[in-house]
Amino acid sequence: MTVDRLILRAFAKVNLCLSVGEAIREGVHRGMHPIASWMVPLDLCDEVEIAPASQRTVDVRWADGTPVAWDIERDLATRAAKLLDDRLGSRGYQISVRKRIPAGGGLGGGSSDAAAVLLGLDELFGLGIAREELRSRSAELGSDIAFFIDDVAVGEPPRPAIVEGLGDRVERTALLSGDLTLVCPEFGCPTGEVYRAFDDIGAGRLRAAEVRATAHTGDLRDDVLFNDLAGPAERVAPELSGVRARVAAESGRPAHVSGSGSTVFVLGWHESDVNVGTVYRTSIAR
């Protein structure tokens, strides 16, 4: 049976643990930071639709139809599609992305969209590209994308994973169950600025063993979750500290930062409205 289009979910992620090492001093990766992170996918997702077409077009909008504020040519979904130009030959496509994952909040929405495009084009046109090759090529676009390219059926959520190196080493861990409440402030935390603040503070040691131990036990306890970029993110956006304090007070639980911010999350579902950002009650996808 010929498939005339694919509609895929592109899942958000959170970093339950994130340790960051000192910036690399030499070579092609100079200035980049090795990481060790425990990442999990969330039910919160974008929708990516891909269909054959006579031309090649990509349309990225919010779920309510509002156009995104950035140049579509720079969007990761567009760049991911162009990455496969050499495999597609003369074949055209129409890609439609409808976004629900907040942008610039450390939830990996753009990276997840890019992964869905790579997987979807491969599936729709029968390109036969191995997942390992897709993960390797995705590094040209961004370090988080490889996490979303798992060896599962296209359209299924990626499994939780320990992500190390420059995002290129992905070790899948056991499926996990849990609910989270996300609070996404109106302001963002530009990733580059957060890493510069991390360097200014002074890099600590890369706690890879600690991340791995927590991930392998599947331990969802507040006292074992951490993020080395939380402090630097608060230096870049001082109001983030107030958001975390308000969320913690309203929920009665510690408020954690995902990625480089500005999204704050707490374990469990909480009904109270904190009035410091958009609230999403979601679960770990499986």
Long-range contacts (C-beta under 8 A, 24 or more apart in sequence): 3-123, 3-124, 4-51, 4-52, 5-49, 5-50, 5-51, 5-52, 5-124, 6-49, 6-50, 6-51, 6-120, 6-123, 6-124, 6-154, 6-155, 7-47, 7-48, 7-49, 8-47, 8-48, 8-49, 8-50, 8-116, 8-119, 8-120, 8-154, 8-155, 9-45, 9-46, 9-47, 9-48, 9-116, 9-155, 9-157, 10-45, 10-46, 10-47, 10-48, 10-97, 10-101, 10-109, 10-112, 10-113, 10-115, 10-116, 10-148, 11-41, 11-42, 11-43, 11-44, 11-45, 11-112, 11-148, 11-157, 11-158, 11-285, 12-41, 12-42, 12-44, 12-45, 12-101, 12-107, 12-108, 12-109, 12-112, 12-282, 13-39, 13-40, 13-41, 13-42, 13-107, 13-108, 13-112, 13-144, 13-147, 13-148, 13-258, 14-39, 14-40, 14-42, 14-106, 14-107, 14-180, 14-182, 14-258, 14-259, 14-263, 14-265, 15-39, 15-106, 15-227, 15-258, 15-259, 16-40, 16-214, 16-215, 16-220, 16-225, 16-256, 17-210, 17-211, 17-214, 17-215, 17-224, 17-225, 17-226, 17-227, 18-211, 18-226, 18-227, 18-228, 18-229, 18-259, 19-206, 19-207, 19-208, 19-210, 19-211, 19-226, 19-228, 20-195, 20-198, 20-203, 20-206, 20-228, 20-229, 21-203, 21-205, 21-206, 22-203, 22-206, 23-195, 23-199, 23-203, 29-166, 32-166, 33-195, 33-198, 33-203, 34-164, 34-165, 34-166, 34-206, 35-143, 35-163, 35-164, 35-165, 35-166, 35-167, 35-206, 36-162, 36-163, 36-164, 36-206, 36-207, 36-208, 36-211, 36-212, 37-162, 37-163, 37-164, 37-211, 38-160, 38-161, 38-162, 38-163, 38-173, 38-211, 38-214, 38-215, 39-147, 39-160, 39-161, 39-162, 39-163, 40-160, 40-176, 40-178, 40-284, 40-285, 41-148, 41-157, 41-158, 41-159, 41-160, 41-284, 41-285, 42-107, 42-180, 42-182, 42-282, 42-283, 42-284, 42-285, 43-282, 43-283, 43-284, 43-285, 44-100, 44-101, 44-107, 44-182, 44-280, 44-282, 45-100, 45-101, 45-112, 45-285, 46-97, 46-98, 46-99, 46-100, 46-101, 46-109, 46-112, 46-113, 46-116, 47-97, 47-98, 47-100, 48-77, 48-95, 48-96, 48-97, 48-98, 48-113, 48-116, 48-117, 48-120, 49-95, 49-96, 49-97, 49-98, 50-93, 50-94, 50-95, 50-96, 50-117, 50-120, 50-121, 50-124, 51-93, 51-94, 51-124, 52-91, 52-92, 52-93, 52-94, 52-124, 52-125, 53-92, 53-93, 53-94, 54-92, 55-92, 55-94, 56-81, 56-92, 56-93, 57-93, 57-94, 57-95, 58-95, 58-97, 59-94, 59-95, 59-96, 59-97, 60-97, 60-99, 60-113, 61-96, 61-97, 61-98, 61-99, 62-98, 62-99, 62-100, 63-98, 63-99, 63-100, 68-99, 68-103, 75-110, 75-113, 76-110, 76-111, 76-113, 76-114, 76-141, 76-142, 76-145, 77-110, 77-113, 77-114, 77-116, 77-117, 79-114, 79-141, 80-113, 80-114, 80-115, 80-117, 80-118, 80-138, 80-141, 80-145, 81-117, 81-121, 83-118, 83-137, 83-138, 83-140, 83-141, 84-118, 84-121, 84-122, 84-127, 84-129, 87-127, 87-129, 88-121, 88-125, 88-127, 91-125, 93-121, 93-124, 95-120, 102-184, 102-263, 102-278, 103-188, 104-188, 104-189, 104-190, 104-262, 105-184, 105-185, 105-188, 105-258, 105-259, 105-261, 105-262, 105-263, 106-189, 106-257, 106-258, 106-259, 106-260, 106-261, 106-262, 106-263, 107-182, 107-184, 107-258, 107-259, 107-263, 108-144, 108-147, 108-148, 108-259, 110-142, 111-141, 111-142, 111-144, 111-145, 111-147, 111-148, 112-148, 114-138, 114-141, 114-142, 114-145, 114-148, 115-145, 115-148, 115-149, 116-148, 118-145, 118-149, 119-149, 119-154, 120-154, 123-154, 135-168, 135-170, 136-168, 139-166, 139-167, 139-168, 142-167, 143-167, 143-168, 146-170, 157-285, 157-286, 160-215, 160-284, 162-211, 162-212, 162-215, 164-208, 173-215, 173-216, 173-218, 174-218, 175-286, 176-218, 176-220, 176-284, 176-286, 177-283, 177-284, 177-286, 178-220, 178-267, 178-283, 178-284, 179-267, 179-268, 179-269, 179-281, 179-282, 179-283, 179-284, 180-265, 180-266, 180-267, 180-268, 180-269, 180-281, 180-282, 180-283, 180-284, 181-251, 181-265, 181-266, 181-268, 181-269, 181-270, 181-279, 181-280, 181-281, 181-282, 182-258, 182-263, 182-264, 182-265, 182-279, 182-280, 182-281, 182-282, 183-243, 183-247, 183-255, 183-263, 183-264, 183-265, 183-266, 183-274, 183-276, 183-277, 183-278, 183-279, 184-262, 184-263, 184-264, 184-277, 184-278, 184-279, 184-280, 185-239, 185-240, 185-243, 185-262, 185-263, 185-264, 185-276, 185-277, 186-277, 187-237, 187-239, 187-240, 187-262, 188-237, 188-261, 188-262, 189-233, 189-236, 189-237, 189-240, 189-260, 189-261, 189-262, 190-236, 190-260, 191-259, 191-260, 193-236, 194-229, 194-232, 194-233, 194-236, 194-260, 194-261, 195-229, 195-232, 195-260, 197-232, 197-233, 197-235, 197-236, 198-228, 198-229, 198-232, 200-232, 200-235, 201-231, 201-232, 201-235, 204-228, 220-267, 222-253, 222-254, 222-256, 222-267, 225-254, 225-256, 226-256, 227-256, 227-257, 227-258, 227-259, 229-257, 229-259, 229-260, 229-261, 230-256, 230-257, 230-261, 232-260, 233-257, 233-260, 233-261, 233-262, 234-261, 236-261, 237-261, 237-262, 240-264, 242-276, 243-274, 243-276, 243-277, 246-274, 246-276, 247-274, 247-276, 250-274
